[in-house]
Amino acid sequence: MGRTSDAKEKILTAAHSLIEQRGYTALGIAEICKAADVPKGSFYYFFESKEALALAVIDQQWESQCGDWARVLRDDAEPLRRLRRLMEETEAGLREGQQSCGTVSGCMFGNLTLELSNQTEPIRERLKEIFDAQVKMVDEVITEARERGEVSVTDTGEAARSIVAQLEGQVLFAKLYNNTQRLEVLWENCLSLLSAGRAVTVTA
Amino acid sequence: MGRTSDAKEKILTAAHSLIEQRGYTALGIAEICKAADVPKGSFYYFFESKEALALAVIDQQWESQCGDWARVLRDDAEPLRRLRRLMEETEAGLREGQQSCGTVSGCMFGNLTLELSNQTEPIRERLKEIFDAQVKMVDEVITEARERGEVSVTDTGEAARSIVAQLEGQVLFAKLYNNTQRLEVLWENCLSLLSAGRAVTVTA
């Protein structure tokens, strides 16, 4: 049993790394098994298709990232301070990834959205759920900040979506220029998108 | 000669459409030639590789889009009105594309950035040039608006990049949700990112 679940973990880890480096379409099952050092038969024991594997990789990535977002966005600091920390942790995470593999690999969900969302419905649906969940978490924090009179947006859901969109757009540039400094502007842009007066600008 | 250049155009048109639908990695040269209805030998007469073809498709797309951007951003209307029109035309263009092919295919440059920019240097370089040119065109308009006292940003280049990033992020969502209404918020977000007072909000 131990060895069996090891094989599944090895496949997931190898697929995660290969999808980050080269996307979904470029991957073959034989290549994934080779990178995972498991026989090809193991693959079909755990996953019925490459798409099923991709969904499992996406779920595993979101489980981890959702935990990080919840830790930051739902702690007991002031709401805007938590949002600022999310931007800073995102930048730090991409910088660490760049240091370990040489390039900014970007956001797996954004990458797969542009590569696949008009091609496979199950992956599109999963990515929609994830982005909806991200927007909801940011919306909760903005709503709290509005109750405290710190931001003046009327539609908190739309503002949250714009913040996530800005994040994805700047991560796209960080990947293109292989430069995480592109992300330093995120927090200022959040404040602008929230119509937050500079008076409430929170320090790190 | 007529027939020869026809074949090149046919290959470019077919590749453009296939790259929009399914990205770069999924494409094979045989498939492109079949869609273009040209013999495979023609391909290598015009293009030395699939990468060379992709660069030609990117250049052709940018030549067309750059013309559109220049027409809108460099006419003689007030600067913020021109920027607003760029957002509206972008939304209208994606809506037209959706009506003709059923799905929002997004921005070819954004799609290829996330699919390829950490894999092929020549494509990364070309995409950087294009996004730099977009940012420069938006920067010119913001600089003009600032000279008229209509926006209060200090770093016009950074503001221009944030506007292009917001555009790419919202187009990503439009593709994911197959819904161009996601783009209606673009203009309000531009104003926020420019710290433009609502007093200078320009009407369509």
Interface residues (C-beta under 8 A of the other chain):
Chain A: Q21 R22 G23 T25 A26 T103 V104 S105 G106 G110 N111 T113 L114 E115 S117 N118 Q119 R124 L127 K128 F131 E158 R161 S162 V164 A165 Q166 L167 E168 G169 Q170 L172 F173 K175 L176 Y177 N178 R182 V185 N189 S192 L193 S195
Chain B: Q21 R22 G23 T25 A26 T103 V104 S105 G106 G110 N111 T113 L114 E115 S117 N118 Q119 R124 L127 K128 F131 E158 R161 S162 V164 A165 Q166 L167 E168 G169 Q170 L172 F173 K175 L176 Y177 N178 R182 V185 N189 S192 L193 S195
